[in-house]
């Protein structure tokens, strides 16, 4: 593919109460950009989280980011032990970054 860069895509799901700790971790790894999707629902170790439930006290967030291989390894090295405290999950996959006017990886 022309005008693309091979990257690693992270999809990290944690409780919203852990979001600040996660973003601090990403900052320590010099991650320059990520997207936060609030009200993520599903079934996990903490049971069912239904974002449509108005009585749901705790919500999940999903953080999506892409980075090059060397930085991905730094993020992985930091997030692996942190997930034991933060809970949640982390998925890593191969992706292609489509070059555009602004670069935030």
Secondary structure as the mmCIF struct_conf table of DSSP 4:
data_model
#
loop_
_struct_conf.conf_type_id
_struct_conf.id
_struct_conf.beg_label_comp_id
_struct_conf.beg_label_asym_id
_struct_conf.beg_label_seq_id
_struct_conf.end_label_comp_id
_struct_conf.end_label_asym_id
_struct_conf.end_label_seq_id
TURN_TY1_P TURN_TY1_P1 UNK A 2 UNK A 3
STRN STRN1 UNK A 4 UNK A 15
HELX_RH_3T_P HELX_RH_3T_P1 UNK A 16 UNK A 18
HELX_RH_AL_P HELX_RH_AL_P1 UNK A 19 UNK A 28
TURN_TY1_P TURN_TY1_P2 UNK A 29 UNK A 30
STRN STRN2 UNK A 35 UNK A 40
STRN STRN3 UNK A 42 UNK A 44
TURN_TY1_P TURN_TY1_P3 UNK A 45 UNK A 46
STRN STRN4 UNK A 47 UNK A 49
TURN_TY1_P TURN_TY1_P4 UNK A 51 UNK A 52
TURN_TY1_P TURN_TY1_P5 UNK A 54 UNK A 55
BEND BEND1 UNK A 58 UNK A 58
STRN STRN5 UNK A 60 UNK A 67
HELX_RH_AL_P HELX_RH_AL_P2 UNK A 69 UNK A 86
BEND BEND2 UNK A 88 UNK A 88
STRN STRN6 UNK A 89 UNK A 98
HELX_LH_PP_P HELX_LH_PP_P1 UNK A 99 UNK A 99
BEND BEND3 UNK A 101 UNK A 101
#
